[in-house]
């Protein structure tokens, strides 16, 4: 119901332009109009926007704010801004507030209050039953006795600082774990947000393209209800938008006891921070 309210509360105009010399030859810019759906946090603004031709369909997503920007926006504000996209990432700049939707703001605040209970450090990971990219069953019980870093991605994710960034960081973690001789009990797990498309075979091909060592780093899928239960537990917003998915991010380290040793929401964490959590649990020594 809330997503319907958001969709009805938006009037969107999107125009693609090309950046001049200051943006670099590979930079693209888009004029985006939408509605702010969450307070600014960690220099990111959550905005429900319309189609961005040549980039992504209408969805609600967190935009990284340019370093020289301090947007003064609130939940329910209608905004216009420029989105600059390069091969390395994207950033939003030049925010203008063009109006305010008070009814939408009230609905979003009410939804936030209802959803305040979410997994935190020390909580036990909920039970799940998935299938790996190798076609093998994977349950929450299989994590017992291991230290497992989990993140949520999907193979068709187009936004550089979302799934592709999570995968690059897991690549860094894998390289460090293997070069340091960390035991195989330290595992990495990528759970798809798009089970309808990301079959075990698709995930297997994707894992091979990312040079994921299946003895260390697995990708997994499951039926829609199972994925929905997990994303709900991790407070990940997921919304289907045509062939793509609008989503937020969560990454966690699960201890041998099946409890959350650390959890990060968004992309404000580094491979070094994740490795430090593993090191502090006696599972990894940097060299």
SVG drawing of the C-alpha trace seen along z (x, -y; Angstrom):
<svg xmlns="http://www.w3.org/2000/svg" viewBox="-2 -25 55 55">
<polyline fill="none" stroke="black" stroke-width="0.4" points="0.0,0.0 2.8,-2.4 4.5,-1.8 1.3,-2.7 1.1,-6.0 4.7,-6.8 4.0,-6.1 0.9,-8.4 2.8,-11.2 5.4,-11.7 5.5,-13.8 8.7,-13.1 10.6,-14.7 13.9,-13.2 16.1,-14.5 19.4,-12.9 22.3,-15.3 26.0,-14.9 28.6,-16.3 31.2,-18.7 34.9,-18.6 34.6,-19.1 32.7,-15.8 35.2,-13.8 34.5,-12.0 32.8,-9.0 30.5,-11.0 26.8,-11.1 24.4,-13.5 20.6,-13.2 18.1,-15.7 15.9,-13.8 12.7,-14.8 11.2,-12.9 10.2,-12.8 12.4,-12.3 11.3,-9.2 13.8,-9.0 16.0,-11.5 19.4,-12.1 21.8,-9.6 25.5,-8.9 25.5,-11.4 22.8,-9.5 19.3,-10.7 16.5,-8.2 14.3,-9.4 11.3,-7.9 12.0,-8.9 10.6,-8.1 12.2,-6.5 15.7,-7.6 16.0,-6.8 19.1,-4.8 19.9,-4.2 17.2,-2.8 13.4,-2.6 11.3,-4.4 12.2,-3.2 13.0,-4.4 16.7,-4.4 19.4,-6.0 21.5,-8.6 25.1,-9.4 25.4,-13.1 28.3,-15.0 31.1,-15.9 30.4,-19.7 26.7,-19.3 24.7,-19.7 21.1,-19.2 18.5,-20.7 15.7,-18.3 13.1,-16.6 10.8,-13.5 8.0,-14.4 9.9,-17.2 9.6,-17.2 13.1,-17.7 15.0,-18.2 18.7,-17.4 21.4,-16.4 22.6,-12.8 26.2,-12.4 27.2,-8.8 30.7,-7.5 32.1,-4.0 33.2,-4.3 29.9,-5.5 27.2,-8.1 26.5,-11.2 23.6,-13.6 24.1,-17.4 22.3,-20.7 19.3,-19.8 16.3,-22.1 13.1,-21.7 10.1,-22.4 7.2,-21.4 6.2,-19.2 3.7,-16.3 2.6,-16.4 0.3,-13.3 3.1,-11.2 5.5,-12.4 3.0,-11.3 2.5,-7.9 6.3,-7.3 6.8,-8.3 4.1,-5.9 5.7,-3.0 9.1,-3.7 7.6,-3.4 5.9,-0.1 9.2,1.3 11.5,0.3 12.2,3.9 15.1,5.3 18.1,7.5 21.0,6.1 24.3,7.1 24.0,10.1 20.7,11.4 20.5,14.9 20.1,15.1 16.6,16.3 16.2,19.8 16.3,20.1 16.6,22.7 18.3,21.7 20.0,23.3 23.6,22.5 24.9,21.7 26.3,25.2 22.7,26.6 23.3,27.6 20.9,27.0 22.0,24.3 20.3,23.7 21.0,21.4 22.1,24.6 25.0,24.9 26.5,21.6 27.0,23.0 30.7,23.6 31.7,21.1 32.2,17.3 30.2,16.1 30.0,12.7 26.6,12.2 25.5,9.6 22.5,9.2 22.9,8.5 21.4,9.4 23.2,10.1 21.6,7.4 22.1,4.6 23.2,1.5 24.1,-0.9 27.9,-1.0 27.8,-1.7 25.2,0.9 25.6,4.6 28.8,4.2 30.5,2.4 29.4,5.1 30.9,7.7 34.1,5.8 34.5,5.6 33.9,9.3 36.5,9.9 39.0,7.9 38.0,9.9 38.4,13.2 41.9,12.2 43.0,11.2 41.6,14.3 43.3,16.6 46.7,14.8 46.8,14.9 46.0,18.6 42.7,18.1 41.0,21.4 38.1,22.5 35.7,22.1 35.6,18.4 33.0,18.1 31.4,15.5 27.8,15.6 25.9,13.5 22.1,13.9 20.2,12.8 17.4,10.3 16.1,11.5 15.3,15.2 13.0,15.3 16.0,14.5 19.0,15.5 18.7,19.3 21.5,21.5 23.0,21.6 22.8,17.8 24.5,17.4 27.1,20.0 28.0,18.1 28.1,14.8 30.3,16.3 32.7,17.5 32.8,14.1 33.7,12.6 36.3,15.3 34.5,16.4 36.2,19.5 33.2,21.9 35.1,23.4 35.1,19.9 32.4,17.8 29.0,19.0 26.0,17.3 22.5,18.6 18.9,18.2 15.6,19.5 11.8,19.2 10.4,15.7 8.8,16.1 12.1,17.3 14.0,14.4 11.3,12.0 11.5,13.3 15.3,12.8 15.2,9.3 12.5,8.3 14.6,9.6 17.6,7.6 15.3,4.5 16.2,4.4 13.7,2.6 13.0,4.5 10.7,3.3 10.4,4.9 10.6,2.3 10.2,4.1 13.3,6.3 15.3,4.4 14.9,4.1 15.0,1.1 16.6,2.1 18.6,1.0 21.7,2.7 22.7,4.8 25.9,6.8 26.6,8.8 29.2,11.1 27.7,14.1 29.7,15.9 30.1,19.6 27.2,19.5 24.8,18.2 24.6,14.8 25.3,11.4 28.8,10.3 28.5,7.0 26.0,5.6 26.2,2.6 23.3,1.0 24.1,-0.8 27.6,-0.8 29.4,-2.7 31.8,0.1 35.1,1.3 36.7,4.7 39.2,3.8 36.4,3.2 34.8,6.6 38.2,8.3 38.8,6.7 35.6,8.2 36.7,11.6 40.2,11.0 38.8,10.1 37.0,13.4 40.3,15.2 39.6,16.4 42.1,14.3 45.6,12.8 46.8,10.2 50.3,10.6"/>
</svg>
